[in-house]
């Protein structure tokens, strides 16, 4: 570069100018799997789609997780490596870098956020803090559980505990610092600072000035000098968004432990908020915060609307309101406020209504002494149920049943006809827990050798990490052996195959689902039969359970079924329904010699599956069936997946 150009570049950098933008890479890189998590630890494939510019080639593609190299691919496509996601509850950053033969590098990055675990808990206990006053307005001490009457939604509740004791309190002093407060700001600062004198050792203060929004917060702290300095630093300027600021502060206090109190100091004017008073009250009530409102007469005094809104806010949250007429009354207001906030009864009870429905529950507290009045928060919101997050496994095939590669962008998911947003997408590579159900009824005698040979081939084709159990069905369903990764045990069980008796097909299906019920992760049933469910003479059903029970169990489980119907005496309609309901595939070999080929296709199917997950737009936990349809945006692609799921009931 010429010296003049170097000097100009240096001058530009010294002045803060940005250097000339670097030319975009000629290699396009896009990570297509995984996109999100299913919450199950295990090995998954990281897949990237790489497209070099015309005439260019890809030398290598490097994959890393959290900066640690996981593998390099020099021959492709496909470009993929395997990675073990050992802890889905930790954040991970996946990077794919493709380097061309000319040295150009393309890059893509996917951040896997920690899987959100939603614990199902009940509305075990509710804590109410209440102040009790006599006819003269003085606090009443010494009351016990028998002195209180407690109702939730007008239904009598039994207090578990009543105590007059101190719990840690966070006082958030929300100070109006808009321009209309400038004349009284000195008095407000002096009075707000006075609150620190009432702090107990475990209490904390947050100083929160606001105008058009919350300004920088100070705290939580119990250092009086820090509190005083924060209050003195408040300046009055700008407009007022009181309701918006109250909502924001309530959210900021959501994870603060102990009792939470907002002391709102304002002249009541709010000309800039986008939220309504109802929105502000709902936000505060949701967090269980008590609001004490102190109305200060600004330049034009407190408006009637402002007066009414502050009073309504305090009443709705179990607090108090104060409207001092003169600035010199402010210190006494704080004396009263601090005393009221700290002299409280703690009342806990276990609600008779334990539903997690997110609804508002009204609380009424009385004393048996008619002359006393009780001030407490008016209610609480029951915990909301966790979101409904189904996961579904599927395969994508062309019309000739050849497996196809797809990405999340190729898919459309409908639940009960409503489009859903796919949040997680990955190839299904984690271990599979499989039940091999073998028909050994008398009609299988002529095919026994081929059945044993094909079953042995299927067992040996499975991956070492897959688990396998065997059930045989004849006059009744029998467990040949439970789940194991010891292939020799399975081969020995198959070697004992002996054809005699009837066909207890439905019992075998039910037993297979029940055997898999205790296991997590991917699950499949491979069932071989040459006939319908019938006894040995063919005069009655062969199973104790019915078809409706069998298909119902399959439908409500997350098990993929691969029926193999051999010969001409089968019920192809029901076997096909088993496959369609569960997202599997049905096979109908005409001759026993074709069994090995069909088993091979099942193994191939298990190795070409995807898993998607989404948060249902229907959040109701009603236990009802939800129909799910997975489509592709391109014609000619056939999707095999479970037809839906039952929503959780809790």
N, C-alpha and C positions, 0 to 999 in steps of 0.2 A: 504494500500500500504506500502511495506517495506520502512524503512527510507532511504536506499540507492537509491531506485527508486525515492522517493520524491526529494532527493537532485539532482539527475540527471535531473528530470523534471524541477526543479527550475533553474538549470544551463542552460538548453536548452532555457527556456523562457528568461532568462537574456541575452543570446547571440542572441536573436531575432529569434530563431528557431520556426517554426510553431508546435503547438501541434499535436498529432496524429489525423487524420481525424475521425470524428464521423461516425459511421455506418449509411448507408442510411436507411431512414424510410421504413418499410415493407408495408406501406399504400400508394397507388398511388392516387393522387388527381389531377383532371384536370377540371378547369372552362370552360364550353362549351358555356355558354351564360350569359351575353351579351359579344360580342367581337366587340367593336366599338360602334358608335352611329349613330342614324338617324337624330338627331337635334330636335326631338319633345319631350318636357317634358312629363312625365307620369310615371305610375307604370310599372315596368318590373320584370320579374322573373330572379333571379340569380340561375343558374343551375350548379351543379358540378357532375362529374362522379367519383365515389370513388370505388377503388378496393383494398380490404385488401389481405394480403398474404394468401396462402392456409392454411385453418384451423383457421384463425383469423376472428374476427367479428368487426364491427364498432359500437362503443358506441354512438358517437354523431358527428355531423358535424356542425361547427360554421361558420357563414357568417358575415363579417364585411365590412364596407365601410369607408375609411379614419379613421380606428381605432375604429369606433363606431359599436358595435354589432347590427346586423340587425335581427338575429334570430338563433335559434339552432334547428336542426332536430335530433331527437333520433330514429325515425322509418323511415326506407327507404330501398332501393331506391323507388322513386326518391328522390334526395337530392336537395331541392330548397327552396328559400324564396322570398317574394316579397319586392321590394325596389322602392321607388319613386325617379326617377332621375329628380329632380325639375329644375335643371339648366344644360342643356347639354353643356354649354359653359365654364364649370369649370372642371378642372382635378379631377378625382376620382380614388382611388385605392381600388379594390375589392379583398378581401382575403377569401379563404375557407380553413378551418383547420378541418381535420378529425382525431378523436382520437379513437384508438382501445381499446378493452377491456384490453389489456396488458399495456396500457399507452403510446404506440407509437403514434406519431402525424405526419401526412402527411399534406403538405401545398401547395397551388397554389395561384398565384397572377396575376391579370389582371389590367393593367393601362388603364383607359378610358381617352384618350386625349380629350381636348376641341373640340367640333364640329366646324369645319371650315366653317364659314359663308362667302359666296362669294357674295359681293354686285355687282349688275350690274350697272355700271356707264358709262357715255359716255366720249369721249376724249374732255372734256369741254374746256380746255384752255391750251395753250403751252406758256412757258416763255423762251425767248431767250435773252442772254446777249451778247452784241456786242461791240467791240471797233472800233472806226472810226479814221482814220489817213489821214493827208493831204499828199501832194507830198513829203514833207521833212521828213515824218515819225512821225510828232508831233500829239498828240491826238487832235481831234476836239470836241469842246464843243458847247452847245446851239442848237443842232438840235431838231426838233419836228417831230410829226408823219407824217406830209405831206412831209418831206424830205426823207422818207424811202420808198423803194419798197421791198415787202416781198412776197416770193413764197414758196409753199410747193409742191414738186414733179412737179415743173414747172407750177403750177396753182397759180394765183394771190390770195393773202390773204389780208384781211383788218386788220391792226393793231388796237387792242382795246386800247392799252396804250403804250406810249413811254416816258420814263423818264430817266434822268441821276441822279441816286441816288444810294446810297450804300446799299447793302444787306449783311447780315452776311455771311462771307466766312470762310470755313474750309480749311486751307492750310496743306495738308499732305506732309511732306518732306520725300520722299522715297530715302534714302541714301545708295548707294552701299558700303557695308562694307566687300566685298570680298578681298582676299589677293592682287589682282592686284591693289588695290587702296591705298596701305599702304604709298607710297611715297608722295601722295598728300593729305593724310587724314587731316593733320594739317590745310591746307588751306581750305579744304572743311568744316571742323568744324567751322572755323572762319567765313566763308561766310554764312553758313547755320544759324548760330546764329544771323546773321545780319537781317534776315527776321523778327525777333520779333520786331524790331524797327518800322516796318511799320504797325503793328497791330492796327486796330481800336477797340473801346471798345467791339463790339460784335463779332469780329473775333476770331478764335481759330486755334491752331496749333497742329498737330499730328506728332510726330517724329517717323519714321518707318525705322530702319536700316534693310538691307536684305543682305543675301549671298546666301545660297542654298534654302532659304525661308525667309519669314518674321520673324524677331526676335521680342522681346518684344516691344510693342508700348508704347509710352508716350503720354498722352493727350486723348481727346481734352483739351487744356488748353490755357489760355492767360497770364499765369504767366511767365514772361520773364526769371526768374532765373531757373524755372523748365525746360523751353525749352533749355536754355544754358547748364544746367547740363546733360540733355538727349543727346544733340549733342556731348558734350565732352566725354561722356561715350562710344561712338561708337569706336569699335576696328576693325582692318582689318584682316580678316582671312577667309580661306575656299574658296570654289568655288562660281560660280555666276549662279543664276536662275532668271534673270531679268524679263522675261515675266511671269513666274509662280507667282513671287512675286507681280507683277503689278495686275494680275488678283485677287489674294487673297486680296490685299489692296482695290481694287474697291468694292469687295463684303463686306468687313468690313465697308466701308463708305456708304453702301446702305441706311441705315436709318438715316444718318446724315442730319439735316435740313439745309436750306440755300444753297448757292452756294458752290460747292466743287472743289478744285483745287489740283492736285498732282504735286509737284515739284520733278522731277526725276533727281537725281545727280548720274552720273555713267560714267565709261570709255567706256561703250557701248559693252563690251564683255559679251556674254551669252553662256556658254558652257554646262549648266546643265538643262535648261528648257525643259519640256516635251511639252509645249504649243507653238503654232506658233505665229508669230507677228499678224496675222489676228485674232487669238483667243483673244490676249491681247487687241487689238483695239476694238473688238466687246464687250468685257466685260466692258471696260471703257465707250464706247458709250452707252451701255445699261443703265448705271447709270447716264448718263448726266454729266460726269466729264471732266473738261478741264485739259490737261496735258502740263506742261512746262518742256522741256527737257534741261538739262545742261550737256553737254558732257565735261568731264575732261580727259585730256591726261594722262593716267596712265603710267605704266612702259614702254609699247611699243607704247603709243599714241593711238588715236582712229582709229579703222579700218574703211575701206570704208563701209563695211556692217553695222557696228555699227552706223556710221555717218548717213547713209541712213535710218536706222530703227528709230533712234531718230527723225529725221526730219519728217518721215512719221507719226509717232505717234502724234507729235505735230500738224501737219497739219490736221490730221483726227479728232482731238478733239477740234479744234478751239484755240489751244494754240500757243506757240512760241518755238523756239529752239535757244540755245546759245552754241557756241563753243569757249570759251575764249582760247587764245593762251598761256597766261601766268597766273600763279596763282594770280598775283596782279590785274588781270582784273575781278576777281570774285566779289568783292564788287559792281562794276558798273553793272555787270550782274543782281545782286539782286535788285539794284535800279530800273533798267528797268523792271524787272519781276514784282516787287511789284506794280509799277506804272501801268503797263499794266493790271494786274489782278484786280485792283481796280477802274480804270477809265473806266467804262463800261456803256453802255446804256441798259436799261431793256425794252424789246419789248415783249408784250403779244398779242396773237391773238387766235381766236376761229377757228379751222380748219374747212374747208368745208367738209372734209372727217372725219366723226365721227365713222367710223367702228372700233370696238375693235378686230383687227386681228393680233396684235403682229408684224406687218411688220415695216420695216425701212422707215421713211418718210424724204426725203431730204429737207433741208431748205437752201434757197438762200436769202441773204440780200444785197441790193444795196442802194446807195444814188442817188438822182437825180443830185447831183453835180458830174460831170464826173471825177474830179480830186481827189476824195476821195476814199479810199479803206476801206473795212469793213472786220473785222475778227470776226467770230461768229462760234458757234458749227454748224457742217454741217447737223445736223438732230437729230431725236429722234426715239425711238421705240414706236409705239402705244401700249396702254395697251393690254395685252394678255387676251383673254376671259377666264373666270373661267372654271375649269374642268367640264366635264359632269359627274354627279354622280347620276345615277338612283338607286332607291330602288324598290324592288319587294317583294310582299307577296306571300307565297305559302303554300301548304300542301303536306305532304308525306303519301302515303297510300300503303297497300299491295294490291294484285290483288282482294281481297275480300272487298275492300273499308274500311279496318280497319286502323285507324290512327297509324303512326309510329313515333318514336322519332329519330331525326337525329342531327348530329353536322356539323359544318362548314367543317370538314375534310372529311365528306361523300359526299360533293357536288362538281360538276363541272359546271361552268357557261360559256356559249358561247354566244357572241354577234356577229351576222352576221358571225358565224362560228369561231370567234377568241376567244381563252380562255381568261377569265378575272380573276383578283385576288380579291377574296372576302375580303372586308375590315371590314364590319360590319355584325354581325349575332346575332339575338336575337329572343326570342319567342314574338309573337305579342299579347301583353296583354293590350295595351292601349284601351281606349274606342272606340267604333265603331259608326259611324253615318249611320243610316239605313233608307231607304225608303221601305215601304211595299206597293206594288202596287197590288190591288185586282181587278180582273175581276168581274164586276157585270152586265154583259150582260144578255139578256133574257135567254140564254141557261143554265145559272147557277142557275135558279130558283129551280130545283129539289134538288140541292146540297147546297142550301143557309144555312141550319141549320149546316151542317157539316163544311162549309166554315167559318162561324162565330165562331163555337166552336174551330176549329183548329187555327184560327187566334188569338183568345183570349189566347190559350195555348202558342203560339209563343211569344206574347207580354209579358206574365207573366214570361216566361223563360229567358228573356233578363236580363242582369246585370243592376243594378240601374244607373250605370255611362254611359250606352249606350244611345244614342239619337235616337229618332224614329219619322218619319213623315209618313203620309198615303196618298196615291193617289188612287182614284178609276177610273176605266175605263169602259165606256159603249159606248154611242154614241160619247162621247168625254172624254178626260182626265180631271179629276177634283181633286184639292187638298182638301182632307178632313180635314187635319190640318198640320201645319208646324212642324218643329223639336221641340221635347219636351222630357223631362225625366219624365213627369207626365203620368204615365201609365193609370190612370183613364180617362184622356182625350182621349187616344187612344181607350180604351175599349168602351167609349161612341160613338166614331166615327164608330167603327165596328158594334155596336148594330144597327146603322141606315142603315146597309147594305140592299139594295133592288135591286133585279135582274130584269133588263129590258133594252132593246136597243141593239145596236151593240157592236163591239169589237175594240176600238181605241187603239190597243196594241202598235203600234209604237209611237204614240203620248205620251202614258204613259211612255214608256221607255225614250224618249227624255226629257220629263218633269222631270222624276226622276233624270237623270244625271244633268240637269240644276239646280235642287234644291240642289243637293249635291256639285255643283261646288264651292260654296262660303265657304265651310267648309274644314278644313285641317285635316290631320291624316287619319285614316282608314275609308273607306266608302264602303257600300254594298247596293245592290238592291235585294229585294226578290219579284219576280213577279209571281203571280198566274193567269193562264188563262186556259180556256177549249176549245179554238178555235183559228182560224187564224185571222189575221187582216181583218175585213170585216164589212160592214154596217149591219143593222138589217135584211133586206131582203136577205142578202148574195149575192148581185148583184154587189157590188163595194167595194173598200177599205174602211176601217173604220176610217183611220187616214188621216190627212192632210200631215204629213211627210211620207217619204218612208222608206223601210227597209234599204236602203243604208245610209240614214241619221242617222237612229237609231244605226246601228252597227258601223258607223263611229264615232259617239259621244262616244259610249262605248269604242271603241278602243283607242281614244285619251285621255280618262280620266283614272284616277287611281281608278276605281270603280270595285268591284267584284260583279258579277251578279249571282244570284241563281234562275234560271227559274224553275217553278213547272208547268208542263203540265198535266192537268187532262183530262182523257177520250181519245177518239179516233179521234177527229176532230182537233187536234192540228197539228202544223208543227214541228215535233221533230228535223228535221235537223237544222232549224234556232234557235230553243231554245238551242240545243247543241252547236251551234256555238257561241251564246252569252256567254255561260259558258266557253268555251275553250278560247275565245279571252280575257276574263277578269280574268281568273284563278279561276273561281267559279266551281260550280257543278250543273248539271241539274238532275231533278227528274221527273219521269213519273208515278205517282200513277194511277192505273187502276180504282180505286174506291174512292169516297170521304172519306170513312172511313179510308183511308191510309194517309190522309193529315196531321193529327197530328204527325204521325211517321216521315214524310218527313220534317216537320218544325223542329222537334226535331233534326234531322240529320244536318239541316242547323245551328242551334245553336251550335251543337257539332263541326261542321266544323269551325265556327268563333272562337271557343276556342282552336283549335289545328293548329294554323297557325304560320309560321315563317316569319321574315323579313330579307332580305339580302341587302347589299349595296356595290357598288364598283365604282371605278373611271374608266370610259370607256377608253379603249386604243384608241378610235376614239374621238379626242378632238374637231372635227369640230362641230360648232353650226349651223347646216344647216337646221334644222327643218324636217329632213327626218326620216322615220320609221326605227327603228333598231330592228331586230328580236333577241329575247333573248330566249335561251333554258337552263333550269336548269336540270341537270342530276345527278344521283347518281352513285357512284363507284360500288355499289352492285346491282346485278340483282334482279328483283322482287319488286322493289320500284317504285311506280307511283307518279310523281310530277304533281300537278296542279298549274299553275301560269299564270300570264299575258304573252301573247306571245311576248311582246316587248314594245317599247315606242317610242314616237316621240322626237327626239333630240330638245333641245331648239334652238330658232332662234337668240337669243341675249345673 
